[in-house]
Amino acid sequence: VRLSNPCSGRVQVQFEGQWGPVCSHSWDLHDAEVLCQQLGCGAAVAAPHLLHPTYASEDRVLSRVGCLGNETELGECRAGPLGAKDCQHPWDAAVICAESRRLQIATVLNSCAGRVDVYHRGQRGTVCSNGFGLQEAHVVCRQAGCGEAETVSRFRFPISDVPIWLDRVRCSGNESSLWECASDPWGHHDCDLSMNVHIVCKGALNFSLENGNSPCAGRIQLKTSDASITFYDGIINNNLANVLCKEVGCGSISTVKTDAYFGTVALTVWDLPIDCKGNESFSWQCYAVFEPVRQWKPSASDFAGVVCSVCSSCSQCGLIPLSAHREPRIVGGEQPCSGRVELQFGDQWGTLCDSDWDLQDGSVVCRQLQCGEAVAIPGGAHYGEGRGPIWDQQLDCRGNESTVFECPISTKKGPNCTHRNDASVICTGQGGPRLVGGESRCSGRVEVLRGALWGSVCDRHLDLQTADVICRHLQCGGAAATPRGAPYGAGSGPLWKDRFQCSGSEGHLGECPLSWDQEDCGQGSVASVVCSDADWQVRLRGTDSRCEGRLEVLWNGSWGRVLDSQWDLQDASAVCTNLHCGRALLASNSTEYGHGDGPVVLTAVECTGQEPAVHNCTLTLSSGPGSTSGGVGVRCSEHWRLRLAGGGSQCAGRVEVYHGGAWGSVCDDLWDLADASVVCRQLGCGQALRATGSAEFGGGSGPIWLDDVSCRGNETALWDCPRASWERRNCRHKEDAGVVCSEHKELRLVSAEHHCAGRLDVLYNGTWGSVCSNGMKTFTVALVCQQLQCGDSGSLQDGEQYEMGSGPKWLDRVDCQGHESVLWQCPAAPWGHNDCQDSEVAHIQWLRLRLVGAEGRCSGRVEVCLRGGWGTVCDDSWDLQDARVVCRELGCGSALSALQGAHWGEGNGTLWLDEVSCRGTERALLECRSSPPGSHDCTHKEDAAVLCTGTLWTRGWRPFGSPSV
């Protein structure tokens, strides 16, 4: 005979060489008393009955045990035939003996870190810290199934009114249990409860620095197997921060960051004081008295962060600390993804020398800053000279790293490097574009980035205006050609259905309106572009408009000024045409737009006014430094821009016009559908469905630029329409005009009871219609939930409980791939084309509840999804009423049993709910009363489970990924 644990546990008897449990029918304290005495475990404390595991075969080899209590061993007791296996009872016999000893690490953070508790003679007690070191901690961690010990901790988890069982424990380190070590006699001690032993096993509690662009800077976060915790900035000082930097392998503290410097997060906040000297190796060696972490809602300024470094004077020595925080930024450029590269090491920003700067280094910087890929790495302080240190050592990236922190650091120094040699980078930008397969970086197949995947676009969607914007985006001049027939290859990636509708005046591709074509495009029809070149670009500076300002020219890799005493409107016309800014309104030969500080590139420009670009004019290059100030200026007719705001998409909202360096609104006086038609067409948003007034999309905050607009409907731009003079504006923002265009789309789930469950509807062409479920996969359902801010996953449901829609069926065969951000980016049949019945309309529910660990979807461990993560439910107070609600919510019929004690195995993640108390009539488990989410006194050994009848399996909805029945 044996027990599953020393002196306690399930009773097992050997029969024909095999061990099997004992049926608990008639099992009582007399039987347990005989067994405890037989095993030398003292008197019996209890004779519990344990539920026989449903996954185990019927292997109970003994039943109907009936001892009198005076027998010397179990074999002397009356019992059924050995090996009969005739038990009809669902419980197994177990015992708890007085001499049973058990060890547990008590904490609310992790079962492998905390106070060491010992169970002896049926009572929990503690261990004294006298002489207790790492050797003893190793034994405890191994006995608890937690591997090796990290450290003996000075964190205290107070306890009172319990005995101190062990003192002066001395282990050699190879014992299998703590009571195999030498110690004072059990119950004898020379300490009090303030000297209890606390330990941390390896991997139990892990600090990290989050949202800081490297492992050595960020918001302080503690991760355990059960939860993640962030820290209140009021308790973080330099000593504690110094220990944390050492603990994450990042040297010492450079600076403490408060006021949510690294952003906020929806986590529990630790606000208990921690007292460190600063020389500890682990934060757990610091002193703290632990109380349960309170659930509270911090303000946006309560989160603490640190920046670590191993060099206290990096700005003086110019050395890059190898394990310090490293973060890049791009500054000084016209766009956020092009400019001078600066690197922060520790808390100090500095520049890099261009002598060892290459495209691989630049690509990692672009990738980390979500700016796509590097297409060029201009040197010679192309975007101006930086300030601060010039790092002597350089990055030596392979090009496949995700962050510059992962790049090796070279030890060689740049020769005689000054800020005139500052390195720069030009990135494709978020989403691209890039040109692939051409003779140079300025020609090739057009590709754009979606998620982490590059793909081509259709050539029928690429006109010369869009090609011009692509070339300008990549700093490759203007578009020279858009060759057809895939001369640069079809590419191996997907063929996106992106349709850029550029006017040609945009500064980069991200400013162009975007729609998605549902028609297929053959691989031989990918778009290609040949740009004029990177040199002889022009730009206007000194204002917030790209169509007004001081003229600057890019020549031989550097931007410079133009001085021309004969500058006139014909010269300015070539500039406006070059920039796709309409016609020239003003040619200025003054310092109206500032002096500029670049070199003088041109001293004379002679244009007829008909040239397509400035470099087609007669130009005189500067022969010397020239004047130290001055320049020429231009104002073009298209120094206007248009957008819609407040409507949730680029095709609906308040009409706003950019003029004179500021965004402003349009008054609704005389505003009608003809005016709205011009706006929708100009933005590439289809036809106008409504012209709104009275600030339907909210009032603006800037100037009101236009009033009494009276379009005929055929104008190409809103500002071409007749309107009141500037002096006659008499509106306020409560009269702001708006539009709704046919390409405006919205998404919703229609249900009488839930925001995140119901029939899936999409608004298109001004009408709500449904979406068919044909071919709908996990990615598609998850995207719907994410787009509606209803969590990260969901499930298709039987639609019988929801009303059928009366509108059209807009979408069918929707097949999202996982990289899309909205549903209408996914491949699908053309709008309005479908092959589905009313019964095939998609109905979706946010997936908040599931059963796992058992066969079939209608039995298992109960798990709920809260705050973006799955976790379990504690079995405290868990009963059949609670199980009824779970089974009903999952469409699994009635509840057969409410199971406790991790019946279907222990879960992981957060223990979300405790003390659940349902009436049994609730529609969902989360409607029942319980402790606050995440607040509990349980471990995963107490995970709750249910067993349902499952009678509705064939009719109800089935979560994605669950087994078919």
Secondary structure, DSSP 8 states (H G I E B T S, - for coil): -EEEETTEEEEEEEETTEEEEBB-TT--HHHHHHHHHHTT--SEEE--EEE--TTS-S---B---B--S--SSGGGSB-S-TT------SEEEEEEETT-EEEEEEEEEETTEEEEEEEETTEEEEEB-TT--HHHHHHHHHHTT--SEEEE--EE----S--EEE-S-B--S--SSGGGSB-S-TT--S--GGGB-EEEETTSSEEEEEEEEETTEEEEEEE-SS-EEEEBGGG--HHHHHHHHHHTT--EEEEEE-TTTT---SSEEE-S--B--S--SSGGGSBEE----------TT-B-EEEEES-TTHHHH----TTS-EEEEEESSSSTTEEEEEEEETTEEEE-BGGG--HHHHHHHHHHTT---EEE---SSTT----S-B-SSEE---S--SSGGGS-EE----TT--GGGB-EEEE--TT--EEEESSSTTEEEEEEEETTEEEEEBGGG--HHHHHHHHHHTT--SEEE---S-TT---SS-EE-EEE---S--SSGGGS-EEE--S---GGGB-EEEE--SSSEEEEESSS-TTEEEEEEEETTEEEEE--TT--HHHHHHHHHHTT--SEEEEE-SSTT----S-EEEEEEE--S--SSGGGSEEEE-SS---SS---EEEETT-EEEEEEEEEETTEEEEEEEETTEEEEEB-TT--HHHHHHHHHHTT--SEEEEE-TTTT---SS-EEE-S----S--SSGGGS----GGG----GGGB-EEEETT--EEEEE-SS-SSEEEEEEEETTEEEEEB-TT--HHHHHHHHHHTTS-S-EEE--GGGS----S-EEE-S----S--SSGGGS--S-TT-----GGGB-EEEE--EEEESSSSSSEEEEEEEETTEEEEEB-TT--HHHHHHHHHHTT--SEEEEE-SSTT----SEEEE-S-B--S--SSGGGSB-S-TT--S--GGGB-EEEE--TTTTTS---TTS---
